[in-house]
Amino acid sequence: MNGNRSTGGFGAGGFGGQGFGGPGNPGAALWEAMEQFRSSFDQRPGMKRMARGDVRAAVIALLAEQPMHGYQIIQEIESRSGGSWKPSAGSVYPTLQLLADEGLIEASELQGRKTYSLTDAGRDEAAASADKPAPWESPTVGGGAHRALSKAGVELAAAAAQVGRTGSPEQLQEAVTVLEEARRRLYSILAEG
């Protein structure tokens, strides 16, 4: 960290427009720790954005279950991935067109919507991939659990910064006790595994 932070968000002017002050201020150290925590969850080796083939596999897997329209496919992928993967319409609709061009799916009008279903060739392709995990079950899907942990940690650090800035000495000590207990409990989770 070079100490240069923008004044937007939670930076030096964030948290109500007040900076954390000069050296020796616990808020500055807390901000630094929060940034380090957040960066530890940045893109990791082995994690990737979902590739075009993953969208294709997801569409085929979903249509193997039932006919769906494009927006329904997007929603279903987002739901099954726990919100960590929401493909754009710009990736789903061209994939649907490509699958139709390959003869793997067909479109029909159902309740005023263009609904897609697998053809026999599409069902054969779905059956050939049935033993593989669905693309939304992949550990590379956006790092959903990592993202949730990162978000919770950043929110905890933000709350601690707020207490550090506005709390009484008694509240500061109570916050330190809570944070130390949280740290011990997190390490105990690792020790159990």
N, C-alpha and C positions, 0 to 999 in steps of 0.2 A: 504494500500500500504506500502510496506516495503522499497521502494526507490531503490531496486535492479532491474535494468532493463538491459536487454541484449543490446548489441551495434548494433544489427540488427534492421531493420525497422525504427521506429520513436523514438527509445529509446535514451539514453544519447549520443550515437554516431551517431544517425540518423539525418535526415534533413541536409545532406551535411557533415556529419562527425563531426560536432561540438556539444559539450555538451551544456547544458543550464547553466552551471556555478554553483556557490555556492548559499548559502542561500540568500534570498532577491531578487533573480533573478526572474522576472515575468515569464520567460519561464518555470522555474521549476513548478511554480504554475499552469501555463496553461497546462503543461504536465499532472500533477496530475488530473486536472479537466477533461481533455480529457479521461484519463483512467477510471475515475469514470463514465463519460458519457457512454463510451463503455460498461463497466460492467453492467450498468443499463439495457442493452438490452440482457444480457446473458440469457440463458435458464430460462424461467419463469415458475412458477407452472401453469399447464394446457396446456403448449405448449409441444409438443412431436415430435419426429421423426415420419414419416409416418410408420404405421405398415403394415405388410404383407397383412392384410385384406383390407387396404386402396388401395394397388396396385391392388388387385383383383377387388374391386369395381370400381376403375378407368378404368380398362381394359374393364370390362363389360359395363360400361356407354359409353365409346367411341365406342365400337363395336356395340352398339345399334344404333348408328348414321350411321355408315358405316364400311365396311371391311377395315382393316388396317394391315400393317406389323409391326413388333416389333419396329423398329427404329422410325417409324411414331408415334406409341403410346407414346414412350418416349418424342419425340418432342412436341406432342400435350399436354401432361400433363404439361411439362415445360411451354409451351405457355399459357395455361389456368390458371396456377397458378401464372402467372406474373414472372416466373423465380425463384420462391421461392421453388419449388419442382421439381427436375429432378431425377426420379427414375433411378437406374442403370440398365444396361442390365442384371446384375446378379440377379435383383429382377423381372424384367419384363418377361424375357424368361422362367424362371422356373414357373412363374405364368401362362403363356400361356400354358405350357405343362400340368400343373395341371388342368387347365380349360378344355383342350382337353381330358384328362384322365377322367374327370367327365362328359364328353359329353355335355358341355355347349358351346364349340366353336369347329370349324373345320378349318383345314388349307387347302388352295388350292394354286396352283401356278398361279400367276398373274403377267404378264410382268417380268418374271424371278425372282420374289420374292415370298417368302412364305407369303401369306396373310391370315389373320384370320377373321372369321365371326361367328356370333352367330348361334347356332342351335335353334330349337324350344324351347328346355329346357332353353337355354341361354336367349332367348327373354322373356320367362316367368320370369326368375330371374331378368332380367333388369326391367321388368314391375313392379315387386314386390318392387323394390327399387326406382322407379321413383319419389315418393313423398319426398325422402330424398335429401339433398343437395349433389352435386357431391363432391367427396373427395378433389378435388383441390379448392373447395370453402370454405373448412373448415378453421376456424380461427387458427387451429393448424398447418396449412401447412407452416412450416418454418418461420412463422412470417414475411411474405413479406413486409408489411407496416412498421413493426418495424425495419426490416433490412434496408430498404431504409432510414428511419429516422436516424438510427444509423450511417449509412455510410455518410449521408449528414452532420451530426454533427461532426463526426471525421474529415471529409475533411475540414469543417469550422475551427475546432480547429487547424488543420495542417497549414492552410493558416494564421491564427492568429499567430501561432508560428513563421512562416516565417517572417511576418511583424515585430514581436517582436524582432527577431534576427537581421534583416538587415535594418529595416525601420528607417527613420529620426524621430526626435521628433515630427514633424508635422504629419508624416504618422502614428506614434503610436497613437496620439490623434485622428486622423480621424478613425483609426481602432477601438478604444475604443467606439467612437460615433456609428459606424456601429453595433458593437456587442451589445451595450446597446439597440439600436433600435430593433435589431433582438430579443432580450430577451423580450422586451415589446410586440412585435407583436406575439410572440409565446404564451405568457400568454393571449393575447386578443383572440386568437383562442379558448382557453379553456373557456374563459368567454362567448363567443358566444354560445357555446354548452350547 
